[in-house]
Amino acid sequence: MATETLKSDTGAGGTSVIRRVLLDNGALSALVVLLVAMSLLSGDFLTTQNLLNVGVQAAVTAILAFGVTFVIVSAGIDLSVGSVAALSATVLAWSATSAGVPVVLAVILAIVTGIACGFVNGALISYGKLPPFIATLAMLSIARGLSLVISQGSPIAFPDSVSRLGDTLGGWLPVPVLVMIAMGLLTALILGRTFIGRSMYAIGGNEEAARLSGLRVKRQKIVIYALSGLFAAVAGIVLASRLVSAQPQAAQGYELDAIAAVVIGGASLAGGVGKASGTLIGALILAVLRNGLNLLSVSAFWQQVVIGVVIALAVLLDTLRRKAGSGAVSSAGTAPGAPGSGRRGALKFAGAALAVAVVVGGISYFNSGSSGGAKKVGMSLSTLNNPFFVQMKEGAQAEAEKAGIDLTVTDAQNDASQQANQLQNFTSSGVASIIVNPVDSDAVGPGVRSANQAGIPVIAADRGVNKADTATLVASDNVAGGKLAADALADRIGGKGSIVILQGTAGTSASRERGAGFTEGLKAHPGIKVVAKQPADFDRTKGLDVMTNLIQSHPDITGVFAENDEMALGAVKALGSKAGKSVSVVGFDGTPDGLKAVEAGTLYASVAQQPGELGRIAVQNAVKAAKGDTVEKTVKVPVKVVTRENVADFS
């Protein structure tokens, strides 16, 4: 009977190993389902180029997540990895350019920076007795602040030799994917084959028991967080290499993606469970979701909802599976993700990977291919959390509908890396042309160059693109608008007084040109003194906060120039009763809220653009360029100063 049972079990195991592996790994099952679903829903998904895009887009999150895996396995948390990544990249770029340090030494300094940040985290947690959440939250702020201090808030060009990490080998194999694989193998090696790896599981399983068994828990935690900092530094270098510049605001929110990838991959926030392969699968799930939703033209707003729901479901299903299979786990003698899973786990994972390859290959064979065509246009906006760009989108959509064009609009959420991913997705899906409103004029360059190589014309909207070819730039005359703003403010305050300037997002051509035009315009009014310039990133909340702070140090100002209406409205709120009376505020864009404030008298003037018209003209030029028709190199949309006297003409 025993023999028959053994044979039966062995036979069943031989015929259903794939099914068992999928059932035993909720994250892998979710990834397989996503791959199949996206392949069926989009003819552009299952192409070699797009799958490579998914790998590239997962790379930075995966590398960050590998480092976070060490922390979570040991029952900790690290919220600082995104900021540490940005700081490490900034240190490298600044050292190699401004400081003149040899590139090799600059790379070492960047790595040491990451390790040092992790070391401080570990020391604060182990010896300072700070909760991991608080210690790493403090480091998040410190590292981001240092990145801004070193860079002065502006992107720094990355050394060419290091930027090759963002390139491809042989013209097709992305280097970021190779780095991701290498870091994943290193993570697996550390977790499964080293003393510190075994210590992580022991500390995460029961810290007090680990201490009583002789482990130097405090020292081990310092090493664990230092490893997390090391991986964050590598991720920062890879990210900056893709963008060919170190962005001080890069990787914001990436710590949440990294934690999500680890948890989706089967790790427990309570500690003691987690593995490198699971983390990789979690990162791939996030990348596949974002890539697929872009290709399916899902609204940028709904994408956030969908991603959140899928993350919650993946973790919930994995939790239910663990509870249902707890008895089997106990009888097996090892917990999922713990050391000792051995060769059997590796074979199961290899079998599951083979199953994924077979399914993907089969669907690819029967798939009709790319759905791209002459009537498909992609549009990547820097943000849709700003009325100006919402109006631009609406104008573009109205023109696309009129012309019978399939227009896909994406929201980069002011993240240069996310915009680079979106441009990659558009390029691989074979759109006829691309419209891009850059988050950063330098960082968008590599994505536009890839489109250039694929023969896809690119139209820049509102902001220019550096170091890449665009068919045309459709933009308001920002320099002329800046000069008009200077003249309007000077007339209002009588040609003399102290003013402050609220600047837009560093690195954008709009901020640079508006600021340059305003400065040029002020030369005709020597009685006006600029007492402060501070960036508020085109954001109303930041405009409110920055203006509130500036009022404390400069209470006697008579004027404010904000490089967009959102910041101007924030300044008006901070000024309170002073706005429109003792302090005159001039904005830029002529948004509906801005025009209402002009009509109410709290905002003296706004340099009105026509964002809807700008979007409409961008689509017109995108269609012309796709057909091979000649388009003007620059199309300037006129601007005009709106005051209370003429606001009715614009409202």
Buried (B, 14 or more C-beta within 10 A) or exposed (E): EEEEEEEEEEEEEEEEBBEBBBBBBBBBBBBBBBBBEBBEEBBBBBBEBBBBBBBBBBBBBBBBBBBBBBBBBBBBBBBBBBBBBBBBBBBBBBBBBEEEBEBEEBBBBBBBBBBBBBBBBBBBBBEEEBEBEEBBBBBBEBBBEBBBEBBEBBBBBBBEEBBEBBBBEEEEEBBBBBBBBEBBEBBBEBBBEEEBBBBBBBBBBBBEEBBEEEBEBEBBBBBBBBBBBBBBBBBBBBBBBBBBBBBBBBBBEBBEBBBBBBBBBBBBBEBBBBBBBBBBBBBBBBBBBBBBBBBBBBBBEEBEEBBEEBBEEBBEBBBEBBEEBEEEBEEEEBBBBBBEBEEEBEEBBEBBEEBBEEBBEEBBEEBEEBBBEEBBBBBBBBBBBBBBBBBBBBBBBBBBEEBEBBBBBBBBBBBBBBBBBBBBBBBBBBBBBBBBBBBBBBBBBBBBBBBBEBEBBBBBBBBBBBBBEBBBBBBBBBBBBBBBBBBBBBBBBEEEBBBBBBBBBBBBBBBBBBBBBBBBBBEEBEEBEBBBBBBBBBBBEBBBBBBBEBBEEEEEBBBBBBBBBBBBBBBBBBBEEBBBEEBBBBBBBBBBBBBBBBBEEBBBBBBBBBBBBBBBBBBBBBBBBBEEEEBEEEBBBEBBBBBBEBBEEBE
